[in-house]
Amino acid sequence: MAGQGSGGNVIAAICNFFIPGLGHLVQGRILGALFFFVTVGVCYALAATVVLAIVFWPLGALLHLISIISAARFRAGVVA
């Protein structure tokens, strides 16, 4: 992938929109994919228990949004 704003990053962001972490997996970032898939999944699962919905639904939605932005802004091979 060429860099931020490339077609690959757009595809990764769209993948993350549907399944958190899938876009990171498409980019080859396995640990990021596992992190977002598990944490967002756990937050949404805990939000499904109505008692914890007030806490975990917004947290899951925020992490889901962060995963989308993270995939869209990824630049491979950048050396500072």
N, C-alpha and C positions, 0 to 999 in steps of 0.2 A: 504494500500500500504506500502511496506516495507521501501522504502527510495529512495534516488536519484539513478537513473539507474535501478530502478525496472521495471518490465513489465508494471505496471500501468502507470508509468510516460512516458514510450515510447508510449503507446496508447494515453495518453493525449496530447503528443506533436504532434502525427499524426493527432489527431482530430483538434488541433489548426491550423495545416497546412491548412486544408480545410475550417474551419470556426473559425475565431478568437474568443476565449472565450469558445469554446465548451470543450476543454480539461480541463479548470478550472472548468467547470460545472461537468464534469466527476469526478473530484477530490473532488467535494463538496464545492468549493470556489465560492459561488454565486456572491459576490460583485466583485471579480476579473473577473469573466465571463462577468458580465454586463459592467464593465469598458472597457474591451478590445473589446467586441462586438460593443458597441456604438461608442467608439472613432475611432477604425479602420474603421467601417462602415461609419462614418461621413467623415473621411479623404478621403476614396475612393469615396464617393458620391461627395464631393467637387472637387476631382480630375477629376471627369467625366465632370465637367464644364471646358472646355478647357482652359479658362483664368487662373484658379487657379491650374491647373495640376502641374506646376513647383514647387509649394510650398507643396501641400497636398499629392501628390503621394509618394514622398520619405518619408514624415512623416508617412503616413499610412503603407508603407512597413516596416519602422523601428519599429513601434509599433507592427506590425504583427510578425516580427521576435522576438521582446522582449516577446511577449505572448507565442511563441513556446518555447523559452529558459526558461521562467518562469515555464511553466508546466513541462518541462523535469527536472528541478533542484529542484522541490518541495520536501520537506521532512516533512512528517506529524508528529506532536507531538514531535518536537525537543525542548528540554528545554536547554537554555544556561547555 
